[in-house]
Amino acid sequence: MKFQSVELDQKGQFIIRQPYDDEGFYCPICASFFGEYHAYDSNGNPSYDLICPDCTLHPGYDDGPFNDWGFSFDDYLMAYRINWLDDAGWKAEYLARLKRVLGIDEPKLREREDELREEWKRCWNNQIAIRRQNEINRGQASKSDSE
């Protein structure tokens, strides 16, 4: 397995390792096979029209704003992976695929599983609260505009 290191920002702060081999590309979260499609091009531009069939990673949407969440980028990716496994089930086939493609074994995933799972929930709850508040604010602004 080879990896294409792709910078998602201009500062080199957020680098994703996109796995590939002679057959094609793989999802950087769950190692699902993408074939000729890649999550990011060599300039770090996401493939907005690609959604992983297994973990539902949607490049360009699900890969941010992780820096606002208090995560390091590596922790964000690992938390996304753990969240996917919690939803899909920690199946032997998924764990084998993660080890074969990404080089991540179950002990590595379990190492900080509880901490990252809690942080993921906290961040999503914060994002939901922010979205709701924005909707309320937009509704109030529309109401006052019409009066």
C-alpha positions as CSV (number, residue, x, y, z in Angstrom):
1,M,0.0,0.0,0.0
2,K,1.2,3.5,-0.9
3,F,0.1,6.8,0.6
4,Q,-0.3,10.2,-1.1
5,S,0.2,12.9,1.5
6,V,-2.2,15.7,0.7
7,E,-2.3,19.1,2.4
8,L,-5.8,20.3,3.1
9,D,-4.7,23.8,3.9
10,Q,-1.9,26.0,2.7
11,K,-0.1,26.0,6.0
12,G,0.7,22.3,6.0
13,Q,-1.1,21.9,9.3
14,F,-3.7,19.4,8.1
15,I,-2.3,16.6,6.0
16,I,-4.3,13.5,5.1
17,R,-2.7,10.3,4.0
18,Q,-4.7,9.0,1.1
19,P,-4.1,5.3,0.5
20,Y,-3.8,3.8,-2.9
21,D,-2.3,0.9,-4.8
22,D,-2.1,-0.3,-8.4
23,E,-5.9,-1.0,-8.4
24,G,-7.0,2.5,-7.2
25,F,-7.7,4.7,-4.2
26,Y,-9.2,3.9,-0.8
27,C,-11.1,5.8,1.8
28,P,-8.7,7.5,4.3
29,I,-11.2,6.8,7.1
30,C,-12.5,3.2,6.7
31,A,-10.2,1.9,3.9
32,S,-13.2,1.2,1.6
33,F,-12.1,0.8,-2.1
34,F,-12.9,3.8,-4.3
35,G,-11.4,2.5,-7.5
36,E,-10.3,5.4,-9.8
37,Y,-12.0,8.0,-7.6
38,H,-9.9,9.8,-5.0
39,A,-11.1,11.7,-1.9
40,Y,-8.6,14.6,-2.6
41,D,-6.6,15.6,-5.6
42,S,-2.8,16.2,-5.2
43,N,-3.5,19.9,-4.5
44,G,-5.7,19.1,-1.5
45,N,-9.0,19.8,-3.3
46,P,-11.8,17.5,-2.1
47,S,-13.9,15.5,-4.4
48,Y,-17.2,17.0,-3.4
49,D,-19.3,14.4,-5.4
50,L,-17.8,11.4,-3.7
51,I,-19.4,9.9,-0.6
52,C,-17.9,6.7,0.9
53,P,-20.4,3.9,0.8
54,D,-19.2,2.5,4.1
55,C,-18.3,5.3,6.5
56,T,-20.2,8.1,4.6
57,L,-17.1,10.4,4.5
58,H,-18.0,13.3,2.2
59,P,-14.7,15.0,1.3
60,G,-15.0,18.7,1.5
61,Y,-17.9,18.5,4.0
62,D,-17.0,16.0,6.7
63,D,-13.3,17.0,7.0
64,G,-13.9,20.3,8.7
65,P,-14.2,22.5,10.7
66,F,-12.2,20.0,12.8
67,N,-9.8,22.8,13.9
68,D,-12.7,24.6,15.6
69,W,-13.5,21.5,17.5
70,G,-10.3,21.4,19.6
71,F,-9.1,18.2,17.8
72,S,-5.8,17.7,16.2
73,F,-6.4,16.5,12.7
74,D,-5.1,13.0,13.4
75,D,-7.4,12.8,16.4
76,Y,-10.3,14.0,14.3
77,L,-9.7,11.3,11.7
78,M,-9.4,8.6,14.5
79,A,-12.6,9.9,16.2
80,Y,-14.4,9.7,12.8
81,R,-13.2,6.2,12.4
82,I,-14.3,5.1,15.9
83,N,-17.7,6.7,15.4
84,W,-18.0,4.8,12.1
85,L,-17.1,1.5,13.8
86,D,-19.5,2.2,16.6
87,D,-22.3,2.7,14.1
88,A,-21.3,-0.1,11.7
89,G,-20.1,-2.6,14.3
90,W,-16.6,-3.5,15.1
91,K,-16.6,-6.4,12.6
92,A,-13.6,-8.5,11.9
93,E,-13.7,-7.7,8.2
94,Y,-13.6,-3.9,8.9
95,L,-10.8,-4.3,11.4
96,A,-8.8,-6.5,9.0
97,R,-9.3,-3.9,6.2
98,L,-8.1,-1.0,8.4
99,K,-5.0,-3.0,9.3
100,R,-4.3,-4.1,5.7
101,V,-4.9,-0.7,4.0
102,L,-4.2,1.9,6.7
103,G,-1.9,-0.1,9.0
104,I,-4.2,0.6,12.0
105,D,-4.9,-2.4,14.2
106,E,-7.6,-2.8,16.9
107,P,-5.3,-2.0,19.9
108,K,-4.4,1.3,18.2
109,L,-8.1,2.1,17.7
110,R,-9.0,1.1,21.3
111,E,-6.1,3.0,22.9
112,R,-8.0,6.3,23.2
113,E,-11.4,5.1,22.1
114,D,-13.4,6.4,25.1
115,E,-11.7,9.8,25.2
116,L,-12.2,10.3,21.4
117,R,-15.8,9.0,21.4
118,E,-16.7,11.5,24.2
119,E,-14.9,14.4,22.5
120,W,-16.7,13.5,19.2
121,K,-20.1,13.6,20.9
122,R,-19.3,16.9,22.6
123,C,-18.3,18.5,19.4
124,W,-21.3,17.3,17.4
125,N,-23.6,18.5,20.2
126,N,-21.9,21.9,20.0
127,Q,-22.3,22.0,16.3
128,I,-26.0,21.1,16.6
129,A,-26.5,23.8,19.2
130,I,-24.7,26.4,16.9
131,R,-26.9,25.4,13.9
132,R,-30.1,25.7,16.0
133,Q,-29.1,29.1,17.3
134,N,-28.2,30.2,13.8
135,E,-31.7,29.1,12.6
136,I,-33.3,30.9,15.5
137,N,-31.3,34.1,14.7
138,R,-32.2,33.8,11.0
139,G,-35.9,33.4,11.9
140,Q,-35.8,36.4,14.2
141,A,-34.0,38.5,11.5
142,S,-36.6,37.5,8.9
143,K,-39.4,38.3,11.3
144,S,-38.1,41.8,12.1
145,D,-37.4,42.5,8.4
146,S,-41.0,41.8,7.6
147,E,-42.4,44.0,10.4
